[in-house]
Structure formats: C-alpha cells, structure tokens
Amino acid sequence: MRRSSVGLVLAIAAIAAGCGHKGTVPVTAYATDGGDAVGQPDLAADSIAEGRAPDVGADREAGPVAAAATFVLTNTTDRSIYIQTSGLSGQEYWSVTQGGKRLPVNNTCAVCDCSECPSCSVCGRSLARVQEVKAGDHFQWTWDGRIWPSIANACRPNLNCEQEEVVAAGAALQIDVTYSFSFATDPSFGADDQFIGTVVVSSTAFTHPPAASVQVTASP
C-alpha cells in the first residue's frame, strides 16, 4: 500500500522543536548486497488523577516484557530512494500505528524519561541527514516493542515526562515507512542539512511480535 504527499519536510516551524532520540533508537544496518490498547497501565497518569505523586522511579518487577520486531525496507525500483535518518522532530523515516493512531515508538531526548525525574537533561536536534538505498538494496532496523507516551506534569509542575510502556502481544499494528526519490541540501539553519523531497509512504500490517522480519517494499 502506497500513498504520496508533498512537502512533509519542507514546512519547518522552529529548530527548537527538533530533537534526537535516546533509549530506543532503532539499530540500523544498510545492506549493499542486495497509544491506546497497549502494554501496561499508565501508572503515572493514574497517580496524577488521584492527587498522588507518580511513582516514576520505582522498579516495576511485574508486567509484560517487550518483544522486538525487525523491519526491512527493500528498494524494488530502478533508481535510488532516500530516507530521512535524522532531522527535526516528526521527520522520522518510520512509524507504527494501531487502529490509525500513531504510537510514540521513539524515546525522544527532548523530553525527560519519567524514571529520571525530578531533573534530567534534554538535547537539541542533530543535523538533518538522509540515507541512500540503491536500486535492489535494502535497509534494516529493529524496534524493541516499547513506546514512550508523554505524561503531562508527571516530572514536576509544567514538566512532562515520557513513561515507558510495552505494546501488548497480539496487537494488530502497521509499519509506515517514508522515503523519496530525491533530496536537497538546505543551509538555512546554519548547517548543511539534508532533507528528502516529495515523499512516498509504504505500509505493511503485522501482528506484534512478528514471527519473522516485517517486509516493506519501495516500488515504482
């Protein structure tokens, strides 16, 4: 399943909104040879609703264990494609949805982890870069099965934090991969950032955790 849209990465409001990732950054390997209804209860949100301080630092010995998934994007076209491997917030080259809702699969370093409260450091954005996937080649990465929803005021008043949760076994999910047949260098932010051009999105449905790697195809 493919769909096209224009200008995904062209309208950028502010550099301050961008960030890198921590914790669950997918491990990538380039081969040249060709939410809702997820995991355990939202303990921090429940505590806040009941007027208690969230027990964000406690060890949680019980609960579901995260299961990994491997994704493989294969370029079946006759030309190179490009994916946005780093950039501003919201420009990730892949995302996972459940029931049409995008899950927060990236543990962003611009927001504290709830386990690090009441204080933690945050980061700025990295340089925007693209990865070329040549015709006939593939790009592989993994996801550890965790998501990181943001909990309002859970670290301290006016400071949100990301609370780790685990996607439940048997969940019906979809992987969406964004790529383009072009990219351009943009120096307007004070560095030679690279951004992909007109985007195409390829999607594959799967049940978590998948029994084998989930294949996503970039086709003409």
Beta strands, then each sheet from edge to edge (+ up, - down):
strand 1: 2-5
strand 2: 28-31
strand 3: 69-75
strand 4: 81-86
strand 5: 94-98
strand 6: 101-102
strand 7: 112-113
strand 8: 129-133
strand 9: 138-143
strand 10: 146-147
strand 11: 150-156
strand 12: 159-162
strand 13: 165-166
strand 14: 172-180
strand 15: 183-186
strand 16: 193-196
strand 17: 199-207
strand 18: 214-218
sheet 1: 1+ 17- 14+ 5- 6+
sheet 2: 2+ 9- 3+ 18+
sheet 3: 4+ 8-
sheet 4: 7+ 12+ 11-
sheet 5: 10+ 13-
sheet 6: 15+ 16-
end
